[in-house]
Amino acid sequence: SVELDERDAVRLTKSMSVTSIPVEQFRRLAYGKVTDAVSAAPLGNLVKSIADKSGGVDVAIDVLGMRIFSDGQEKKKEVYPELIDAGRHTLAKVKFDREDGNLSDGNYLINGVVQYCLAGEGGVDITRKLARAFFTALSSHRVSIYKYSHILEAMVVVQPEAVLDEAFKEDSRAAYRTAQYFQQMMDDKKSPFDEIPTETLINWCDKAPEHRYPIMASVVRLFK
Protein backbone atom coordinates (compact mmCIF):
# COMPACT_ATOMS: atom_id res chain seq x y z
CA SER A 1 0.00 0.00 0.00
CA VAL A 2 1.09 3.61 -0.65
CA GLU A 3 1.54 5.89 2.35
CA LEU A 4 -0.19 9.28 2.46
CA ASP A 5 1.51 12.49 3.45
CA GLU A 6 -0.04 15.63 4.91
CA ARG A 7 -0.72 17.20 1.51
CA ASP A 8 -2.59 14.07 0.46
CA ALA A 9 -4.71 14.21 3.62
CA VAL A 10 -5.60 17.86 3.05
CA ARG A 11 -6.48 17.17 -0.58
CA LEU A 12 -8.70 14.24 0.38
CA THR A 13 -10.45 16.31 3.04
CA LYS A 14 -11.28 18.94 0.41
CA SER A 15 -12.58 16.20 -1.89
CA MET A 16 -15.36 15.46 0.61
CA SER A 17 -17.32 18.31 -0.96
CA VAL A 18 -17.55 16.24 -4.16
CA THR A 19 -20.70 14.26 -3.45
CA SER A 20 -20.16 11.90 -6.38
CA ILE A 21 -17.28 10.16 -4.60
CA PRO A 22 -18.65 7.10 -2.75
CA VAL A 23 -17.66 7.30 0.90
CA GLU A 24 -16.79 3.59 0.81
CA GLN A 25 -13.78 4.47 -1.35
CA PHE A 26 -12.14 6.08 1.67
CA ARG A 27 -12.05 2.76 3.53
CA ARG A 28 -8.86 2.05 1.60
CA LEU A 29 -7.18 4.47 4.00
CA ALA A 30 -7.62 1.83 6.70
CA TYR A 31 -5.46 -0.69 4.85
CA GLY A 32 -1.99 -1.40 6.21
CA LYS A 33 -0.05 1.67 7.31
CA VAL A 34 -1.45 4.10 4.75
CA THR A 35 -1.99 6.98 7.20
CA ASP A 36 1.04 6.40 9.45
CA ALA A 37 3.03 9.29 7.96
CA VAL A 38 0.19 11.81 8.34
CA SER A 39 0.39 14.00 11.43
CA ALA A 40 -2.52 14.13 13.86
CA ALA A 41 -4.16 17.41 12.85
CA PRO A 42 -4.74 16.74 9.12
CA LEU A 43 -5.66 13.12 9.81
CA GLY A 44 -8.16 14.21 12.45
CA ASN A 45 -9.77 16.64 10.01
CA LEU A 46 -9.94 13.92 7.36
CA VAL A 47 -11.58 11.45 9.75
CA LYS A 48 -14.20 14.01 10.79
CA SER A 49 -14.95 14.85 7.16
CA ILE A 50 -15.46 11.16 6.36
CA ALA A 51 -17.74 10.74 9.38
CA ASP A 52 -19.84 13.71 8.28
CA LYS A 53 -20.69 12.09 4.95
CA SER A 54 -23.77 9.89 4.72
CA GLY A 55 -22.77 6.32 5.57
CA GLY A 56 -19.31 7.44 6.61
CA VAL A 57 -19.32 6.70 10.33
CA ASP A 58 -18.00 3.15 10.17
CA VAL A 59 -15.50 4.11 7.46
CA ALA A 60 -14.14 6.91 9.66
CA ILE A 61 -13.91 4.51 12.60
CA ASP A 62 -11.96 2.01 10.50
CA VAL A 63 -9.50 4.67 9.31
CA LEU A 64 -8.91 6.08 12.78
CA GLY A 65 -8.96 2.65 14.42
CA MET A 66 -6.27 1.31 12.11
CA ARG A 67 -4.03 4.32 12.81
CA ILE A 68 -4.49 3.82 16.58
CA PHE A 69 -3.75 0.11 16.16
CA SER A 70 -0.65 0.83 14.07
CA ASP A 71 0.66 3.36 16.61
CA GLY A 72 0.17 0.73 19.29
CA GLN A 73 2.16 -1.82 17.32
CA GLU A 74 4.96 0.71 16.96
CA LYS A 75 4.75 1.28 20.74
CA LYS A 76 4.06 4.98 20.29
CA LYS A 77 2.96 6.28 23.67
CA GLU A 78 2.02 9.82 22.67
CA VAL A 79 -1.71 10.57 22.77
CA TYR A 80 -2.84 13.09 20.16
CA PRO A 81 -5.67 15.50 21.10
CA GLU A 82 -6.58 15.92 17.43
CA LEU A 83 -7.20 12.19 17.06
CA ILE A 84 -9.16 12.09 20.32
CA ASP A 85 -11.32 14.95 19.05
CA ALA A 86 -11.90 13.18 15.73
CA GLY A 87 -12.84 9.97 17.52
CA ARG A 88 -15.31 11.71 19.81
CA HIS A 89 -16.80 13.57 16.86
CA THR A 90 -17.30 10.27 15.04
CA LEU A 91 -18.55 8.20 17.98
CA ALA A 92 -21.14 10.87 18.79
CA LYS A 93 -22.72 10.08 15.41
CA VAL A 94 -23.14 6.34 16.01
CA LYS A 95 -26.84 5.45 16.20
CA PHE A 96 -26.64 1.66 15.92
CA ASP A 97 -28.72 1.48 12.76
CA ARG A 98 -28.13 0.75 9.10
CA GLU A 99 -26.42 4.10 8.58
CA ASP A 100 -23.58 2.97 10.84
CA GLY A 101 -22.50 0.23 8.47
CA ASN A 102 -20.34 -2.59 9.75
CA LEU A 103 -19.71 -1.97 13.45
CA SER A 104 -20.92 -5.33 14.69
CA ASP A 105 -19.38 -8.77 15.06
CA GLY A 106 -15.69 -8.88 14.14
CA ASN A 107 -15.07 -5.16 13.73
CA TYR A 108 -12.82 -4.61 16.73
CA LEU A 109 -11.23 -1.41 15.42
CA ILE A 110 -14.01 0.51 17.15
CA ASN A 111 -12.80 -0.91 20.48
CA GLY A 112 -9.48 0.85 20.04
CA VAL A 113 -11.20 4.09 19.08
CA VAL A 114 -13.46 3.94 22.15
CA GLN A 115 -10.63 3.22 24.56
CA TYR A 116 -8.30 5.82 23.01
CA CYS A 117 -10.85 8.61 22.67
CA LEU A 118 -13.31 8.22 25.53
CA ALA A 119 -10.97 7.82 28.49
CA GLY A 120 -10.87 10.56 31.11
CA GLU A 121 -13.33 13.23 32.15
CA GLY A 122 -13.59 14.61 28.64
CA GLY A 123 -15.01 11.32 27.37
CA VAL A 124 -17.91 11.02 29.81
CA ASP A 125 -20.55 12.89 27.81
CA ILE A 126 -19.83 11.08 24.53
CA THR A 127 -19.80 7.75 26.37
CA ARG A 128 -23.22 8.53 27.81
CA LYS A 129 -24.52 9.45 24.37
CA LEU A 130 -23.07 6.31 22.78
CA ALA A 131 -24.36 4.06 25.57
CA ARG A 132 -27.79 5.70 25.42
CA ALA A 133 -27.95 5.08 21.67
CA PHE A 134 -26.96 1.45 22.21
CA PHE A 135 -29.54 0.70 24.90
CA THR A 136 -32.26 2.53 22.96
CA ALA A 137 -31.49 0.40 19.91
CA LEU A 138 -31.40 -2.71 22.08
CA SER A 139 -34.80 -2.02 23.64
CA SER A 140 -36.34 -1.43 20.22
CA HIS A 141 -34.76 -4.66 18.87
CA ARG A 142 -32.67 -2.85 16.25
CA VAL A 143 -29.48 -4.51 17.47
CA SER A 144 -28.45 -7.81 19.00
CA ILE A 145 -26.55 -7.67 22.27
CA TYR A 146 -24.40 -10.54 21.04
CA LYS A 147 -23.20 -8.69 17.95
CA TYR A 148 -22.38 -5.43 19.71
CA SER A 149 -21.13 -6.61 23.10
CA HIS A 150 -17.52 -5.82 22.11
CA ILE A 151 -18.38 -2.11 21.89
CA LEU A 152 -20.06 -2.22 25.27
CA GLU A 153 -17.03 -3.95 26.76
CA ALA A 154 -14.76 -1.20 25.42
CA MET A 155 -16.96 1.52 26.92
CA VAL A 156 -17.06 -0.27 30.27
CA VAL A 157 -13.25 -0.35 30.41
CA VAL A 158 -12.91 3.44 30.21
CA GLN A 159 -16.21 4.79 31.61
CA PRO A 160 -17.94 2.09 33.67
CA GLU A 161 -20.18 4.36 35.74
CA ALA A 162 -21.41 6.31 32.71
CA VAL A 163 -22.40 3.05 31.01
CA LEU A 164 -24.10 1.71 34.13
CA ASP A 165 -26.06 4.95 34.52
CA GLU A 166 -27.43 4.64 30.99
CA ALA A 167 -28.08 0.91 31.19
CA PHE A 168 -29.96 0.86 34.47
CA LYS A 169 -31.83 4.09 35.04
CA GLU A 170 -33.43 4.46 38.43
CA ASP A 171 -36.54 2.38 39.11
CA SER A 172 -37.44 2.03 35.46
CA ARG A 173 -38.98 -0.96 33.74
CA ALA A 174 -36.42 -0.50 31.00
CA ALA A 175 -33.63 -1.19 33.50
CA TYR A 176 -35.07 -4.60 34.33
CA ARG A 177 -35.64 -5.39 30.66
CA THR A 178 -32.00 -4.52 29.98
CA ALA A 179 -30.94 -6.80 32.82
CA GLN A 180 -32.88 -9.64 31.20
CA TYR A 181 -30.88 -9.24 27.98
CA PHE A 182 -27.64 -9.67 29.91
CA GLN A 183 -28.99 -12.61 31.88
CA GLN A 184 -29.73 -14.40 28.61
CA MET A 185 -26.31 -13.45 27.27
CA MET A 186 -24.57 -14.92 30.32
CA ASP A 187 -25.83 -18.37 29.37
CA ASP A 188 -23.37 -18.33 26.45
CA LYS A 189 -20.62 -15.85 27.27
CA LYS A 190 -19.37 -13.51 29.96
CA SER A 191 -21.16 -10.32 30.86
CA PRO A 192 -19.43 -7.09 29.78
CA PHE A 193 -19.97 -5.88 33.34
CA ASP A 194 -17.72 -8.67 34.67
CA GLU A 195 -14.76 -6.47 33.75
CA ILE A 196 -15.76 -3.65 36.12
CA PRO A 197 -13.61 -3.59 39.28
CA THR A 198 -15.52 -4.68 42.37
CA GLU A 199 -14.84 -1.41 44.16
CA THR A 200 -16.29 0.57 41.25
CA LEU A 201 -19.41 -1.59 41.23
CA ILE A 202 -19.91 -1.19 44.97
CA ASN A 203 -19.45 2.58 44.83
CA TRP A 204 -21.98 2.82 42.01
CA CYS A 205 -24.49 0.58 43.77
CA ASP A 206 -24.16 2.48 47.06
CA LYS A 207 -25.63 5.59 45.43
CA ALA A 208 -29.03 3.86 45.11
CA PRO A 209 -28.65 0.52 46.91
CA GLU A 210 -32.27 -0.68 46.88
CA HIS A 211 -32.43 -0.40 43.10
CA ARG A 212 -28.87 -1.11 42.03
CA TYR A 213 -27.67 -4.04 44.11
CA PRO A 214 -30.43 -6.43 42.92
CA ILE A 215 -29.79 -5.42 39.30
CA MET A 216 -26.03 -5.93 39.55
CA ALA A 217 -26.48 -9.27 41.27
CA SER A 218 -28.36 -10.45 38.20
CA VAL A 219 -25.91 -9.28 35.52
CA VAL A 220 -22.46 -9.85 37.07
CA ARG A 221 -21.00 -13.28 37.69
CA LEU A 222 -20.24 -13.98 41.34
CA PHE A 223 -17.23 -16.12 40.42
CA LYS A 224 -15.22 -14.77 37.48
C-alpha positions, 0 to 999 in steps of 0.5 A: 500500500502507498503511504499518504503524506499531509498534503494528500490528507488535506487534498482528500479532506477537500474532496469530501465536498464532491458528493459523487465520490462514494464514501466507501472508497475512503475505507482504503485508508484503513489498509496497512499503514497508509496513514502512518506518515500523516500528522494528527491534525490533518488526519483528524480533520480527514476522519471528521470529514469522512464521518460527516458524509452519509454512511461514513461513520464506520468508514471513519472509525476504521480509518482512525482505528487502524491508525491507533492500532498501528501506533500501538504496534509501533509502541508509540505512547504519545496521545494526540488531542486531534485524534481524540477529538476526531474519535469523539466527533465520530462516535457521537454520530453512532446510532446503531442502525443501518447508517452505521455500516459494519460496526458489529461482530468482528469489527474490533477497530471501534474498540481501540477508538473507544478506549483511546478517545473516551478515556478521562473526564472529557469522554464522559458525555460522549460515552453517555450518548453512545451508551444511550444510543446502544440501549435505545437500539437494544430495547427497540430490537434494532441490534443484537446484544451478542453482535455489539457486546464488544463495543459495550465492553470497550466503553465499560473499560474506560467509563464504567459508571457512565455506562451503568447509569445509561443501562440501568436508570433508576426504578425504570422498567427499561432497567429490568428489561435490559438486565434480562438481555444480559442474563440471557447473554450470560448463558453463552458468554461472559457479561461485559460488566464482569470487567468492572472492578468490584470497588467501582461496582460497589461505589456505584451501587451504594448511590441507590442501593435498593435499586442497584444491588439487585440489578447488579447481582443479576448481571455480574458473575459472582465467580469470574 
